[in-house]
Amino acid sequence: MSTLALLDTAVAALTLSLATPMGIVALCSATIAGTLVIVSSFVKTMIPLRCLAIGGNLGFLIYGALHPALILVLLHGVLLPINIYRAAEMVRLTRRVQAAAASNDLSGVWLRPYMRKRRLRKNRVLFRKGDAATHLYFLSEGVIEFVEIGETMEPGRLFGEIAFFAPDKCRTLTARCVTNCTVLQIDEATFKGLYFQNPAFGFEVVTLVARRLLADRHRLEDRLATVAQVA
């Protein structure tokens, strides 16, 4: 078939579609959906990308329903709930981190849905001083001791974040289980995935880590002041 014949066929199909209100709605939906798909190729962050994908899914669903195309309806009918769920998931995470930053909550509870559970027996060493910091941890149950400084930590705290974000990624202390413990952990690849999906998440995490460092610094200053008074 020649190019001219293909053009004539396309014009005839377009004219036929525009002959009815339903056809006009179908074409408009397909045009909008196609535009959103093109725009999404220039978007770098995940939440806007998911929103554009949702718009594209809706547009192609309408087109497939009004201008019967079962494959389009099935394909975008499957993709639509997936994109909605992923977008909602990232929005929830961002709100949790923002709420934690606003309330100065340093516990890290907002990361729990993205962490893997790990059970450790009493006296088990989670990591040693000098080890590579490949995971960020949250203590769910039990008591952890940081051996070199003789301090213990109760459940409900995020730990291991300093070495996790440090340039050399080396542990500065040894973490030992005083009792049977349950810890949640997230690896670097998962954390980076969350960051690249939504840079706002990364910014809030940096804010929280900075606050943790400042809080540790203030505790150290208070301890040194107490020691100086006693001396």
Residue, then its C-alpha position, 0 to 999 in steps of 0.5 A: m500500500s502506497t503512502l498516499a493510500l495510507l494517508d487517505t485511510a488515516v484521514a477517512a478513519l479520523t473523519l469517521s471518528l469525529a462524526t460522533p461525540m463519542g468518537i471525539v471524546a475517544l480521540c481527545s482522550a488518546t491525544i491527551a494520554g499520548t501527550l502525557v506519555i511524551v511529557s513523562s519522558f522528560v521528568k526526572t523524579m518518580i512522583p510526577l512521573r507516576c502522576l503522568a502515568i496515571g493520567g496516561n492510563l486513564g486517557f487510554l482506558i477511555y479511548g479503549a472503551l469508547h473506540p473498542a480496543l480490548i488490549l488497550v483496556l486490559l493493559h492500562g486497566v492493569l497498569l492504572p492501580i499499580n501506578i496509583y499504589r506506587a504514587a500513594e506509597m511515595v507520597r506517604l513516605t514523604r509525608r512521614v519523613q516531613a512529619a518526623a523532621a517537623s516534630n524532631d522525631l529521630s526514631g526512624v519509624w517512618l522507614r519501617p515499611y521499607m526495612r527487613k526484619r532480622r532476629l539476633r540472639k543474646n551476645r550476637v555481634l551485629f557489626r564490629k568497629g571497622d566493618a563496612a557500613t552496608h545497612l542502616y538499622f532500627l532496633s525493634e526489640g531488645v537492648i543493643e550495647f555499643v561496646e567501646i563506649g559502654e552505652t546501651m540503646e533501648p527499642g525504638r531507635l534508628f542507629g548506624e546512620i553515621a557510618f552509613f552516610a560517612p565517606d569511608k562507610c566504616r563502623t566507628l563502634t561495635a554493636r552487641c546484643v545484650t538480650n535477644c534482639t529484633v532489628l530492622q535493616i535497610d540496605e544502601a541500594t534500597f535507600k538510594g532507590l527511595y532517594f532517586q524516586n523522590p529527592a524530597f525524601g533524601f533532603e528530609v533524611v539529611t535534615l534528620v541526620a544533621r539533627r541527630l549529629l547535633a543532638d549527639r554533640h550536645r550530649l557530649e558537651d553536657r557530659l564534658a561539662t559535668v566531668a569538668q565540674v566534678a574535677 
